[in-house]
Amino acid sequence: MDKRGQQRWYCPELGDKRAVLQFYNSLTDEKVAFIPAAGAGSKQITWYTCGPTVYDSAHMGHARNYVTFDVIRRVLEDYFGYSILYVMNVTDVDDKIILKARRNHLLQQYRQQQPDAKQAVQQVEAAVKTAVDKQAKKQQALQVHVAAATDSRQRTELEAALKNEEHKQRQLQQVQQDLAALLAGPTHPSIEQMLAVASDQLAEQLDAQHGSCVSEVSIFRAHAAKYEAEFFEDMDALGVRRPDVLTRVVEFLPEIMEYVQKIINNGMAYESNGSVYFDTAKFRELGHVYGKCKPSSVGNATLAAESEANFETSEKRSLQDFALWKAAKPGEPSWDSPWGKGRPGWHIECSAMASKIIGDKLDIHTGGEDLKFPHHDNELAQAEAYFHHEGCCQWVNYFLHSGHLEIEGLKMSKSLKNFITIREALQQFSSRQLRLMFIMAPWNKTVSYGETMRAEMRARESAFKNFFQNVDVALRGADARQAQTACKWEADELVLSGAVQEAQTKVHECLLDNINTAGALDALAGLIKATNLYLARKQEHATAAGGSGLQPAGPQPLLLRKAAAYVTRILSVFGIVQGPGDTLGLGGEAGAGSGAADAAGASYLDAFAAFRDEIRGLAKAKALAGELLVACDRVRDDTLPPLGVRLEDKPDGTAIWKLDDPAVLAAERQERLAAAAEAARKKVANALDKKAKELEKLEKLAALPDEREALTDKYSQFDQATGEPTHGKDGQLLEGKARDKARKDLEKARKVREPLAKKLAEDPQALKTLRAEVQQLSQQLAAMGDVSQQ
């Protein structure tokens, strides 16, 4: 027994003590040496991975799982040189598929029947209320289980499950509120408007009322086939390699029945009312251990019931027992069997199909973290029971589980309705970006899908792109003068060579250590930094030499190629760039042309010819230098980017070109145009603001009475020549200080009106001109629109 109180895990014979690959093995809850079942020196391994349950579109949580194991598979095959028999199943008979297909069918029928609007409102409102009440009861029951839990691990798992149920309840309450708002609107909502809010809840109610009438196998098979095809389209789009063997449940029904019968014969399963259940107590009595992946979850009915309808049936001898074969029920597909019509249980499918293809010993079995219990623990139990008389006590040597992908602190899940489909994600990001996002984190740890993760991915991708572009530019220059350039290595070359070797060592160590892709990326980042510093130093030497006549050695092309080739190799191992295992056939011979290459070359030649024609035309017209420069800028900004060419002007007046994604270049151009448009808009807005304020000020001054009229409340008579007040309000002659004060009042009044007087002195039509300018600027600004909304 080990520290967790379960049967010990038997490590395959190691042989010598050299450094070996290690995996975090869920069966031991720690990292252990990876030794193939065929022997320490063997490169042949078997691998079974749990494939999709095809009841709905795949989301980013699924992408994280399948891309993760695709990366590990590529590392084993393309880096460590293993030959893998890679088997994946498709679960096309399952409670979730049956439920989803049946509800979709009933909902489609409901639409076609075109129910009375008033009746539809009552049905939808009742369906939503039923769903809210049902979820509240489920949440309350789980709260009781959490309070009663004594094991700390089990309590943590139940608390996580409760958090998920609380999230579902909030979503249902939001549906209830949205429906109430829709019904309270000024117009009566249509059926489709109501279904847009509460289709899931109505489908659930329709299923409860009429689901038993839906049993045509083709309905369920068509549903599964649709989402299976969509799943593999998504995997192809993500660059996930296809399995070597694909198994479907409907194609393995005879093998599954035989598997169940043998477990019965071995005394570890029993028939009850047409169903067959695995006997966990008898399994233990015969020397086996139940719950190897997640011992803490054993005995918890809430966790054990995951993905299994009617788990707490009275037909079972123990609550821990689980269905191998389920007796037929109304509203479900079924097949003939030795126990009557029925269908397979979820867990038996994988055990039977993997055993049929691989046998009684699997090197590697993989799946998501959420499959540890009950699915994978039940798989292991079934296989050990099936191979009991062959002495099987460890069907799988290495069980690898990928971590969850979280969004806002919750596992991304269809049941939680907090998922982003793979197709939606691929509208935002390229498959390369998504893969890069996943390999930045340990494969067996939970990661959060958020802006921080996305920003780090973009920075990583940018670093790689800049690295390859810089090396490409340097190699083109070095190749052109290689015969005239010294090949002797100096201190800079020795430093870069050391950085290459250091990166190779670190990457190898990281990949040996549980396929630590994040650490390997850091090692590549170190090599990229060293290469960039090397190129910068070479540029500094060239600049310092200037016109002295000395020609310092430039970058050494062979060394640069070595660094870039190594980075490329590791990226191809991770599937970031295409690797040798991603294409078939001999490929094109070196120097051989192809239609695609010819078409690309024609595009570049067309661009050059058009530019030449434009320059010749300008020269013949004796154009100014500025017009020639505009033409040069136009070919840089408008002509070359759609061809995937980035042309950059250097400070010394020369230019360098780099190849890039046309979509990226187009996006950058749009950003520049948007920034320029916003700058122009701000310029016009500022000018309008300035002119409008000036007009407002002058119009206020124009509305004022003249100086004499403004002072009549204080003075009664004024000097006709100077305009100065001579008599006070009561007619008394102003003298001394009173006359001085009056003079100051007049100066103050004149000073207030001075800006207008000055403007009119310059242009008697100033106000009219200013009004016209304000109107023109306002129209110009309106025509520009809001750039941020464009």
Sequence and secondary structure as in RCSB ss.txt:
>XXXX:A:sequence
MDKRGQQRWYCPELGDKRAVLQFYNSLTDEKVAFIPAAGAGSKQITWYTCGPTVYDSAHMGHARNYVTFDVIRRV
LEDYFGYSILYVMNVTDVDDKIILKARRNHLLQQYRQQQPDAKQAVQQVEAAVKTAVDKQAKKQQALQVHVAAAT
DSRQRTELEAALKNEEHKQRQLQQVQQDLAALLAGPTHPSIEQMLAVASDQLAEQLDAQHGSCVSEVSIFRAHAA
KYEAEFFEDMDALGVRRPDVLTRVVEFLPEIMEYVQKIINNGMAYESNGSVYFDTAKFRELGHVYGKCKPSSVGN
ATLAAESEANFETSEKRSLQDFALWKAAKPGEPSWDSPWGKGRPGWHIECSAMASKIIGDKLDIHTGGEDLKFPH
HDNELAQAEAYFHHEGCCQWVNYFLHSGHLEIEGLKMSKSLKNFITIREALQQFSSRQLRLMFIMAPWNKTVSYG
ETMRAEMRARESAFKNFFQNVDVALRGADARQAQTACKWEADELVLSGAVQEAQTKVHECLLDNINTAGALDALA
GLIKATNLYLARKQEHATAAGGSGLQPAGPQPLLLRKAAAYVTRILSVFGIVQGPGDTLGLGGEAGAGSGAADAA
GASYLDAFAAFRDEIRGLAKAKALAGELLVACDRVRDDTLPPLGVRLEDKPDGTAIWKLDDPAVLAAERQERLAA
AAEAARKKVANALDKKAKELEKLEKLAALPDEREALTDKYSQFDQATGEPTHGKDGQLLEGKARDKARKDLEKAR
KVREPLAKKLAEDPQALKTLRAEVQQLSQQLAAMGDVSQQ
>XXXX:A:secstr
  TTSS         S S   EEEETTTTEEEE   TT TT  EEEEEE   B SS  BHHHHHHHHHHHHHHHI
IIIIS  EEEEEEEEB SSHHHHHHHHHHHHHHHHHHH   HHHHHHHHHHHHHHHHHHHHHHHHHHHHHHHH  
SHHHHHHHHHHHHHHHHHHHHHHHHHHHHHHHHTSSS   HHHHHHHHHHHHHHHHHHHHGGG   HHHHHHHHH
HHHHHHHHHHHHHT    SEEEEGGGSHHHHHHHHHHHHHTTSEEEETTEEEE HHHHHHTT  S SS GGGTT 
HHHHTTT TTTT TTSSSTT EEEEEE  TTS  B  TTSSEEE HHHHHHHHHHHHT S EEEEEEEGGGIIII
IHHHHHHHHHHTGGGT S SEEEEEEE  EEETTEE  TTTT   BHHHHHHHS HHHHHHHHHTS TTS EE S
HHHHHHHHHHHHHHHHHHHHHHHHHHHHHHTGGGS     HHHHHHHHHHHHHHHHHHHHHHBT  HHHHHHHHH
HHHHHHHHHHHHHHHHHHHHTTSS       HHHHHHHHHHHHHHHHHTTSS  GGG  S    TT   HHHHHH
HHHHHHHHHHHHHHHHHHHHTT  HHHHHHHHHHIIIIISGGGTEEEEE TTS EEEEE  HHHHHHHHHHHHHH
HHHHHHHHHHHHHHHHHHHHHHHHHHHTS  HHHHHTTTEEEE TTT  EEEETTS B  THHHHHHHHHHHHHH
HHHHHHHHHHHH TTHHHHHHHHHHHHHHHHHHH  GGG 
